[in-house]
């Protein structure tokens, strides 16, 4: 008699059509975390970069990324894959190049999530203690945050995008209120865009730090398999994200330097650098105590939103590499709603374990955990953007594409800009990480190990598992006809 026992079906597909342009933009801008970008990134850029000319740094970086996005949009029309920039590099630089990009992306995004546990836990402990008197260790707050992120991600990416959309609206609304208050009470000083201001201090460091404020925009391609009409949705979401980030950070930074005085901006920011309260001090002056308290609470919301967004991104890299069998294939399993199953568990578990190790060692999260994890994650994503940019140029030149502006000149100039910023990030890694500790400064060497590991693993797959090696490229074509 035949065995009629039903065998459970293994799901390995993400949910198609779950996200529109708005949903993807919410996911991306949540990773950027505009309020955190102003409180942390803009303040440091004003202090250590080009002071009162920092608004122009954000505009220049936005222009560079928009040039890159022109080629990115053309590539996105050729490719629908959850591998993001890893998939782009496979198309342009080949399978081994893709392996290197995949390893860098996996390391970078997973380290980023570990770092967000540290930042979220630290600020939750400090702000909640100051507002309520209730004091709980940062690691407990951090673990609670990643646990909630894990649950929300398993419910589905469309649900995550709705949660992140609410968080984003609240963050941006608070920044808009601050911007308007400065405009009404003080006005915006156009001297911020004068050559004297733009080239004051260190413009290269200003550009480097401004570029870190855009980290996360590249995640649009990660959600292409879950997008509605991805060949149109992903390019639109990318342009929208870069422009929105540039406007939000550029205008609010302009408000900040106008409030401090353009000429005095760098000195004032340096005075507040040890305590990191430049924005809160200006908020108290222009918005008053109650709204400043709300801003502090929204900072916690911003940090949580960034954690959820980066958890979703890191999970999709693990899922994609598992589906390509670069990592264990079990990582490609999905729930019935299309959310990655085991990949999400592995990602959240890895982040939690690393954070707990730091906590058990008695490490200060802001002095050790955050610089190490977020610093390396930032560098990894910048390198990944550069690899994707050159891959776009190479791919279209091999095809002898006649569209020189959109497939060569624009992405080529974008690559040169991103490569310059990446070089600055390596040379000034102590500024990127916010720590000059020798162990922190050595972390870029992990990228060298990723390159060596990618080359070695590629050679091994080509020799011992040629089918898996060949499918590194063929996997990319399975979803590109949607």
Buried (B, 14 or more C-beta within 10 A) or exposed (E): EEEEEEEEEEBBEBBBBBBBBBBBBBBBBBBBBBBBBBBBBBBBBBBBBBBBBBBBBBBBBBBBBBBBBBBBBBBBBBBBBBBBBBBBBBBBBBBBBBBBBBBBBBBBBBBBBBBBBBBBBBBBBBBBEEEEEEEEEBBEBBBBBBEBBBEBBBEBBBBBBBBBBEBBEBBBEBBBBBBEBBBEEBEBBEBBBBEEBBEBBBBBBBBBBBBBBBBBBBBBBBBBBBBBEBBBBBBBBBBBBBBBBBEBBBBBBBBBBBBBBBBEBBBBBBBBBEEBBBBBBBBBBBBEEEBBBBBBBBBBBBBBBBBBBBBBBBBBBBBBBBBBBBBEBEBBBBBEBBBBBBBBBBBBEBBBEBBBEBBEEEBEBBBBBBBBBBBBBBBBBBBBBBBBBBBBBBBBBEEEEEEEEBBBBBBBBBBBBBBBBBBBBEEBBBBBBBBEBEEBBEBBEBBEEBBEBBBEBBEEBBEEEEEBBEBBBEBBEEBBEB
